[in-house]
Amino acid sequence: MPDCVFIDLQYGDTAAERAALRAETGMAPLHFDDVDNLHDFESVFALI
């Protein structure tokens, strides 16, 4: 699906998982390090 954008909403360091996904499928989900997924619910909801 060329027009889809995937966003990694997991908390913690997910760089290894995202790199593995990119290597296996070519997909590179976006991840926003500046969003605190455990305390900044407004920003998380905006991403969703």
C-alpha distance matrix in Angstrom:
0.0 3.8 5.7 5.8 9.0 10.7 14.5 17.1 19.8 22.1 25.6 27.5 26.6 23.2 23.0 23.5 20.8 18.3 19.7 19.5 15.8 15.2 17.6 16.2 12.4 12.2 10.6 13.1 13.3 15.7 19.2 22.1 25.4 27.4 26.4 28.8 26.9 30.2 32.1 30.1 28.5 28.1 25.8 23.8 23.6 22.5 19.5 18.6
3.8 0.0 3.8 5.7 8.4 11.0 14.6 17.5 20.4 22.9 26.1 27.8 26.7 23.4 22.7 23.6 21.4 18.3 19.4 19.9 16.4 15.0 17.5 16.9 13.1 11.8 10.3 12.3 13.0 14.8 18.5 21.2 24.5 26.4 25.9 28.6 27.1 30.7 32.4 30.0 28.8 28.2 25.5 24.0 24.0 22.3 19.4 19.2
5.7 3.8 0.0 3.8 6.7 10.0 13.3 16.6 19.1 22.0 25.1 27.2 26.5 23.4 23.1 24.5 22.2 19.1 20.7 21.5 18.0 16.8 19.8 19.4 15.7 14.3 12.1 13.2 12.9 13.9 17.6 19.7 23.3 24.8 24.0 26.8 25.4 28.9 30.3 27.7 26.3 25.3 22.8 21.5 21.2 19.3 16.7 16.5
5.8 5.7 3.8 0.0 3.8 6.5 9.9 13.2 15.5 18.4 21.6 23.8 23.4 20.3 20.3 21.8 19.2 16.3 18.4 19.1 15.5 14.9 18.1 17.6 14.1 13.2 10.2 11.1 10.0 11.4 14.8 17.2 20.7 22.4 21.2 23.8 22.1 25.6 27.1 24.8 23.3 22.7 20.2 18.5 18.3 16.9 14.0 13.5
9.0 8.4 6.7 3.8 0.0 3.8 6.6 10.1 12.6 15.5 18.5 20.6 20.1 17.2 17.3 19.1 16.8 13.7 16.0 17.3 14.0 13.3 16.9 16.9 13.9 12.6 9.1 8.8 7.0 7.7 11.1 13.4 17.0 18.6 17.7 20.4 18.9 22.5 24.0 21.6 20.6 20.0 17.2 15.7 16.0 14.5 11.2 11.5
10.7 11.0 10.0 6.5 3.8 0.0 3.8 6.7 9.4 12.0 15.2 17.3 17.0 14.0 14.6 16.3 13.7 10.9 13.8 14.8 11.6 11.7 15.4 15.3 12.7 12.1 8.3 7.7 4.8 6.2 9.0 11.8 15.1 17.2 15.9 18.1 16.3 19.7 21.7 19.8 18.7 18.8 16.1 13.8 14.7 13.9 10.3 10.2
14.5 14.6 13.3 9.9 6.6 3.8 0.0 3.8 6.1 9.1 11.9 14.2 14.2 11.8 12.8 15.1 12.8 10.3 13.6 15.1 12.5 12.9 16.7 17.0 15.1 14.4 10.7 8.8 5.0 4.6 6.0 8.5 11.7 13.7 12.2 14.3 12.6 16.1 18.0 16.1 15.4 15.7 12.8 10.6 12.1 11.5 7.7 8.4
17.1 17.5 16.6 13.2 10.1 6.7 3.8 0.0 3.8 5.6 8.5 10.7 10.8 8.3 10.0 12.2 10.0 8.2 11.9 13.2 11.3 12.4 15.8 16.2 15.1 14.9 11.5 9.4 5.8 5.8 5.1 8.0 10.2 12.8 11.2 12.6 10.6 13.9 16.3 15.2 14.8 16.0 13.2 10.5 12.8 13.1 9.5 10.0
19.8 20.4 19.1 15.5 12.6 9.4 6.1 3.8 0.0 3.8 6.5 9.7 11.1 9.6 12.2 14.5 12.4 11.4 15.1 16.3 14.6 16.1 19.4 19.7 18.7 18.7 15.2 13.2 9.6 8.8 7.1 8.4 10.2 12.0 9.4 10.1 7.4 10.5 13.0 12.1 11.3 13.0 10.7 7.5 10.0 11.2 8.2 8.3
22.1 22.9 22.0 18.4 15.5 12.0 9.1 5.6 3.8 0.0 3.8 6.7 8.5 7.3 10.6 12.4 10.5 10.7 14.3 15.1 14.1 16.2 19.0 19.2 18.9 19.4 16.3 14.3 11.2 11.0 8.6 10.0 10.5 12.8 10.6 10.1 7.5 9.7 12.9 13.1 12.8 15.2 13.2 10.1 12.9 14.6 11.8 11.9
25.6 26.1 25.1 21.6 18.5 15.2 11.9 8.5 6.5 3.8 0.0 3.8 6.8 7.4 10.7 12.9 12.0 12.5 15.6 16.9 16.6 18.4 21.0 21.7 21.8 22.0 19.1 16.7 13.8 12.9 9.7 9.9 9.1 11.1 9.2 7.7 5.8 7.3 10.6 11.5 12.1 14.9 13.0 10.6 13.9 15.6 13.4 14.1
27.5 27.8 27.2 23.8 20.6 17.3 14.2 10.7 9.7 6.7 3.8 0.0 3.8 6.1 9.0 11.0 11.1 12.1 14.6 16.0 16.6 18.2 20.3 21.4 22.1 22.2 19.8 17.2 15.0 14.2 10.8 11.1 9.2 11.7 10.9 9.3 8.7 9.6 12.7 13.9 15.2 17.9 15.9 13.9 17.4 18.8 16.5 17.5
26.6 26.7 26.5 23.4 20.1 17.0 14.2 10.8 11.1 8.5 6.8 3.8 0.0 3.8 5.7 7.7 8.7 9.7 11.5 13.3 14.4 15.7 17.5 19.0 20.0 19.9 17.9 15.2 13.7 13.2 10.1 11.1 9.1 12.3 12.5 11.8 11.7 13.2 16.0 16.8 18.2 20.5 18.0 16.2 19.7 20.6 17.9 19.2
23.2 23.4 23.4 20.3 17.2 14.0 11.8 8.3 9.6 7.3 7.4 6.1 3.8 0.0 3.8 5.5 5.3 6.2 8.6 10.0 10.7 12.3 14.3 15.5 16.3 16.4 14.4 12.0 10.7 11.0 8.6 10.9 10.1 13.7 13.5 13.5 12.6 14.7 17.7 18.0 18.8 20.9 18.2 16.0 19.2 19.9 16.8 17.7
23.0 22.7 23.1 20.3 17.3 14.6 12.8 10.0 12.2 10.6 10.7 9.0 5.7 3.8 0.0 3.8 5.5 5.1 6.0 8.6 9.9 10.4 12.1 14.2 15.2 14.7 13.3 10.6 10.3 10.6 8.8 11.2 10.3 14.1 14.9 15.6 15.3 17.7 20.3 20.3 21.4 23.1 20.0 18.2 21.5 21.6 18.3 19.7
23.5 23.6 24.5 21.8 19.1 16.3 15.1 12.2 14.5 12.4 12.9 11.0 7.7 5.5 3.8 0.0 3.8 5.5 5.1 6.1 8.6 9.8 10.4 12.2 14.1 14.2 13.5 11.8 12.1 13.4 12.1 14.8 14.1 17.9 18.4 18.7 18.1 20.1 23.1 23.4 24.3 26.2 23.3 21.2 24.3 24.7 21.3 22.2
20.8 21.4 22.2 19.2 16.8 13.7 12.8 10.0 12.4 10.5 12.0 11.1 8.7 5.3 5.5 3.8 0.0 3.8 5.4 5.1 6.2 8.6 9.9 10.5 12.0 12.8 11.6 10.4 10.2 12.1 11.4 14.6 14.6 18.3 18.1 18.5 17.2 19.3 22.5 22.6 23.0 24.9 22.2 19.6 22.3 23.0 19.5 19.8
18.3 18.3 19.1 16.3 13.7 10.9 10.3 8.2 11.4 10.7 12.5 12.1 9.7 6.2 5.1 5.5 3.8 0.0 3.8 5.4 5.1 6.1 8.6 9.9 10.4 10.2 8.6 6.7 6.8 8.8 8.8 12.3 13.0 16.7 16.8 17.9 16.8 19.6 22.4 21.9 22.2 23.7 20.6 18.3 21.0 21.0 17.4 18.1
19.7 19.4 20.7 18.4 16.0 13.8 13.6 11.9 15.1 14.3 15.6 14.6 11.5 8.6 6.0 5.1 5.4 3.8 0.0 3.8 5.4 5.0 6.1 8.6 10.0 9.4 9.2 7.7 9.4 11.3 11.6 14.8 15.1 18.9 19.6 20.8 20.1 22.8 25.5 25.1 25.7 27.0 23.8 21.8 24.6 24.4 20.7 21.7
19.5 19.9 21.5 19.1 17.3 14.8 15.1 13.2 16.3 15.1 16.9 16.0 13.3 10.0 8.6 6.1 5.1 5.4 3.8 0.0 3.8 5.4 5.1 6.1 8.4 9.3 9.6 9.5 11.1 13.8 14.2 17.7 18.1 21.9 22.1 23.0 21.8 24.2 27.3 27.1 27.3 28.9 26.0 23.6 26.0 26.2 22.5 22.9
15.8 16.4 18.0 15.5 14.0 11.6 12.5 11.3 14.6 14.1 16.6 16.6 14.4 10.7 9.9 8.6 6.2 5.1 5.4 3.8 0.0 3.8 5.5 5.2 5.8 7.1 6.4 7.1 8.5 11.8 13.0 16.7 17.9 21.5 21.3 22.5 20.9 23.6 26.6 26.1 25.9 27.2 24.3 21.8 23.9 23.9 20.2 20.3
15.2 15.0 16.8 14.9 13.3 11.7 12.9 12.4 16.1 16.2 18.4 18.2 15.7 12.3 10.4 9.8 8.6 6.1 5.0 5.4 3.8 0.0 3.8 5.5 5.4 4.5 4.8 5.2 8.1 11.0 12.8 16.4 17.8 21.3 21.6 23.3 22.3 25.3 27.9 27.0 27.1 28.0 24.8 22.7 24.8 24.3 20.5 21.1
17.6 17.5 19.8 18.1 16.9 15.4 16.7 15.8 19.4 19.0 21.0 20.3 17.5 14.3 12.1 10.4 9.9 8.6 6.1 5.1 5.5 3.8 0.0 3.8 5.9 5.8 8.0 8.9 11.9 14.8 16.2 19.8 20.7 24.3 24.8 26.3 25.3 28.1 30.9 30.3 30.4 31.6 28.4 26.2 28.4 28.1 24.3 24.8
16.2 16.9 19.4 17.6 16.9 15.3 17.0 16.2 19.7 19.2 21.7 21.4 19.0 15.5 14.2 12.2 10.5 9.9 8.6 6.1 5.2 5.5 3.8 0.0 3.8 6.2 8.1 10.2 12.7 16.1 17.7 21.5 22.7 26.3 26.3 27.6 26.1 28.8 31.8 31.2 30.9 32.2 29.2 26.7 28.6 28.5 24.7 24.7
12.4 13.1 15.7 14.1 13.9 12.7 15.1 15.1 18.7 18.9 21.8 22.1 20.0 16.3 15.2 14.1 12.0 10.4 10.0 8.4 5.8 5.4 5.9 3.8 0.0 3.8 5.4 8.5 10.9 14.5 16.8 20.5 22.4 25.7 25.5 27.2 25.5 28.5 31.3 30.3 29.8 30.7 27.7 25.3 26.8 26.5 22.7 22.6
12.2 11.8 14.3 13.2 12.6 12.1 14.4 14.9 18.7 19.4 22.0 22.2 19.9 16.4 14.7 14.2 12.8 10.2 9.4 9.3 7.1 4.5 5.8 6.2 3.8 0.0 3.8 6.5 9.7 12.8 15.5 19.0 21.0 24.2 24.4 26.5 25.3 28.5 31.0 29.7 29.5 30.0 26.8 24.8 26.4 25.6 21.9 22.3
10.6 10.3 12.1 10.2 9.1 8.3 10.7 11.5 15.2 16.3 19.1 19.8 17.9 14.4 13.3 13.5 11.6 8.6 9.2 9.6 6.4 4.8 8.0 8.1 5.4 3.8 0.0 3.8 6.2 9.6 12.4 16.0 18.3 21.3 21.2 23.3 22.0 25.3 27.7 26.3 25.9 26.3 23.2 21.2 22.7 21.9 18.1 18.4
13.1 12.3 13.2 11.1 8.8 7.7 8.8 9.4 13.2 14.3 16.7 17.2 15.2 12.0 10.6 11.8 10.4 6.7 7.7 9.5 7.1 5.2 8.9 10.2 8.5 6.5 3.8 0.0 3.8 6.4 9.1 12.6 14.8 17.8 18.0 20.3 19.4 22.8 25.0 23.5 23.5 23.9 20.6 18.8 20.8 19.8 16.1 17.0
13.3 13.0 12.9 10.0 7.0 4.8 5.0 5.8 9.6 11.2 13.8 15.0 13.7 10.7 10.3 12.1 10.2 6.8 9.4 11.1 8.5 8.1 11.9 12.7 10.9 9.7 6.2 3.8 0.0 3.8 6.5 10.0 12.6 15.4 15.0 17.2 16.0 19.5 21.6 20.1 19.8 20.3 17.1 15.2 17.0 16.3 12.5 13.4
15.7 14.8 13.9 11.4 7.7 6.2 4.6 5.8 8.8 11.0 12.9 14.2 13.2 11.0 10.6 13.4 12.1 8.8 11.3 13.8 11.8 11.0 14.8 16.1 14.5 12.8 9.6 6.4 3.8 0.0 3.8 6.7 9.7 12.1 12.0 14.7 14.1 17.7 19.4 17.5 17.6 17.8 14.3 13.0 15.1 13.9 10.3 12.2
19.2 18.5 17.6 14.8 11.1 9.0 6.0 5.1 7.1 8.6 9.7 10.8 10.1 8.6 8.8 12.1 11.4 8.8 11.6 14.2 13.0 12.8 16.2 17.7 16.8 15.5 12.4 9.1 6.5 3.8 0.0 3.8 6.3 9.0 8.9 11.3 11.0 14.6 16.3 14.7 15.4 16.0 12.5 11.2 14.1 13.4 10.1 12.2
22.1 21.2 19.7 17.2 13.4 11.8 8.5 8.0 8.4 10.0 9.9 11.1 11.1 10.9 11.2 14.8 14.6 12.3 14.8 17.7 16.7 16.4 19.8 21.5 20.5 19.0 16.0 12.6 10.0 6.7 3.8 0.0 3.8 5.5 5.8 8.8 9.5 13.1 14.0 12.1 13.4 13.7 10.0 9.7 12.9 11.9 9.4 12.3
25.4 24.5 23.3 20.7 17.0 15.1 11.7 10.2 10.2 10.5 9.1 9.2 9.1 10.1 10.3 14.1 14.6 13.0 15.1 18.1 17.9 17.8 20.7 22.7 22.4 21.0 18.3 14.8 12.6 9.7 6.3 3.8 0.0 3.8 5.5 7.6 9.3 12.2 13.1 12.0 14.1 15.0 11.6 11.6 15.2 14.6 12.5 15.4
27.4 26.4 24.8 22.4 18.6 17.2 13.7 12.8 12.0 12.8 11.1 11.7 12.3 13.7 14.1 17.9 18.3 16.7 18.9 21.9 21.5 21.3 24.3 26.3 25.7 24.2 21.3 17.8 15.4 12.1 9.0 5.5 3.8 0.0 3.8 6.4 9.2 11.9 11.6 9.9 12.6 12.9 9.7 10.8 14.2 13.4 12.3 15.5
26.4 25.9 24.0 21.2 17.7 15.9 12.2 11.2 9.4 10.6 9.2 10.9 12.5 13.5 14.9 18.4 18.1 16.8 19.6 22.1 21.3 21.6 24.8 26.3 25.5 24.4 21.2 18.0 15.0 12.0 8.9 5.8 5.5 3.8 0.0 3.8 5.9 8.8 8.7 6.7 8.9 9.6 6.5 7.2 10.7 10.5 9.6 12.4
28.8 28.6 26.8 23.8 20.4 18.1 14.3 12.6 10.1 10.1 7.7 9.3 11.8 13.5 15.6 18.7 18.5 17.9 20.8 23.0 22.5 23.3 26.3 27.6 27.2 26.5 23.3 20.3 17.2 14.7 11.3 8.8 7.6 6.4 3.8 0.0 3.8 5.5 5.6 5.2 7.9 9.9 8.1 8.0 11.6 12.5 11.9 13.9
26.9 27.1 25.4 22.1 18.9 16.3 12.6 10.6 7.4 7.5 5.8 8.7 11.7 12.6 15.3 18.1 17.2 16.8 20.1 21.8 20.9 22.3 25.3 26.1 25.5 25.3 22.0 19.4 16.0 14.1 11.0 9.5 9.3 9.2 5.9 3.8 0.0 3.8 5.8 5.8 6.5 9.3 8.0 6.1 9.5 11.4 10.4 11.5
30.2 30.7 28.9 25.6 22.5 19.7 16.1 13.9 10.5 9.7 7.3 9.6 13.2 14.7 17.7 20.1 19.3 19.6 22.8 24.2 23.6 25.3 28.1 28.8 28.5 28.5 25.3 22.8 19.5 17.7 14.6 13.1 12.2 11.9 8.8 5.5 3.8 0.0 3.8 6.3 7.1 10.6 10.5 8.9 11.7 14.1 13.8 14.4
32.1 32.4 30.3 27.1 24.0 21.7 18.0 16.3 13.0 12.9 10.6 12.7 16.0 17.7 20.3 23.1 22.5 22.4 25.5 27.3 26.6 27.9 30.9 31.8 31.3 31.0 27.7 25.0 21.6 19.4 16.3 14.0 13.1 11.6 8.7 5.6 5.8 3.8 0.0 3.8 5.8 8.8 9.3 9.1 11.5 13.6 14.2 15.2
30.1 30.0 27.7 24.8 21.6 19.8 16.1 15.2 12.1 13.1 11.5 13.9 16.8 18.0 20.3 23.4 22.6 21.9 25.1 27.1 26.1 27.0 30.3 31.2 30.3 29.7 26.3 23.5 20.1 17.5 14.7 12.1 12.0 9.9 6.7 5.2 5.8 6.3 3.8 0.0 3.8 5.5 5.7 6.5 8.9 10.2 11.2 12.8
28.5 28.8 26.3 23.3 20.6 18.7 15.4 14.8 11.3 12.8 12.1 15.2 18.2 18.8 21.4 24.3 23.0 22.2 25.7 27.3 25.9 27.1 30.4 30.9 29.8 29.5 25.9 23.5 19.8 17.6 15.4 13.4 14.1 12.6 8.9 7.9 6.5 7.1 5.8 3.8 0.0 3.8 5.4 5.0 6.0 8.4 9.8 10.4
28.1 28.2 25.3 22.7 20.0 18.8 15.7 16.0 13.0 15.2 14.9 17.9 20.5 20.9 23.1 26.2 24.9 23.7 27.0 28.9 27.2 28.0 31.6 32.2 30.7 30.0 26.3 23.9 20.3 17.8 16.0 13.7 15.0 12.9 9.6 9.9 9.3 10.6 8.8 5.5 3.8 0.0 3.8 5.5 5.2 6.2 8.8 10.0
25.8 25.5 22.8 20.2 17.2 16.1 12.8 13.2 10.7 13.2 13.0 15.9 18.0 18.2 20.0 23.3 22.2 20.6 23.8 26.0 24.3 24.8 28.4 29.2 27.7 26.8 23.2 20.6 17.1 14.3 12.5 10.0 11.6 9.7 6.5 8.1 8.0 10.5 9.3 5.7 5.4 3.8 0.0 3.8 5.4 5.0 6.4 8.8
23.8 24.0 21.5 18.5 15.7 13.8 10.6 10.5 7.5 10.1 10.6 13.9 16.2 16.0 18.2 21.2 19.6 18.3 21.8 23.6 21.8 22.7 26.2 26.7 25.3 24.8 21.2 18.8 15.2 13.0 11.2 9.7 11.6 10.8 7.2 8.0 6.1 8.9 9.1 6.5 5.0 5.5 3.8 0.0 3.8 5.4 5.1 6.4
23.6 24.0 21.2 18.3 16.0 14.7 12.1 12.8 10.0 12.9 13.9 17.4 19.7 19.2 21.5 24.3 22.3 21.0 24.6 26.0 23.9 24.8 28.4 28.6 26.8 26.4 22.7 20.8 17.0 15.1 14.1 12.9 15.2 14.2 10.7 11.6 9.5 11.7 11.5 8.9 6.0 5.2 5.4 3.8 0.0 3.8 5.4 5.0
22.5 22.3 19.3 16.9 14.5 13.9 11.5 13.1 11.2 14.6 15.6 18.8 20.6 19.9 21.6 24.7 23.0 21.0 24.4 26.2 23.9 24.3 28.1 28.5 26.5 25.6 21.9 19.8 16.3 13.9 13.4 11.9 14.6 13.4 10.5 12.5 11.4 14.1 13.6 10.2 8.4 6.2 5.0 5.4 3.8 0.0 3.8 5.4
19.5 19.4 16.7 14.0 11.2 10.3 7.7 9.5 8.2 11.8 13.4 16.5 17.9 16.8 18.3 21.3 19.5 17.4 20.7 22.5 20.2 20.5 24.3 24.7 22.7 21.9 18.1 16.1 12.5 10.3 10.1 9.4 12.5 12.3 9.6 11.9 10.4 13.8 14.2 11.2 9.8 8.8 6.4 5.1 5.4 3.8 0.0 3.8
18.6 19.2 16.5 13.5 11.5 10.2 8.4 10.0 8.3 11.9 14.1 17.5 19.2 17.7 19.7 22.2 19.8 18.1 21.7 22.9 20.3 21.1 24.8 24.7 22.6 22.3 18.4 17.0 13.4 12.2 12.2 12.3 15.4 15.5 12.4 13.9 11.5 14.4 15.2 12.8 10.4 10.0 8.8 6.4 5.0 5.4 3.8 0.0
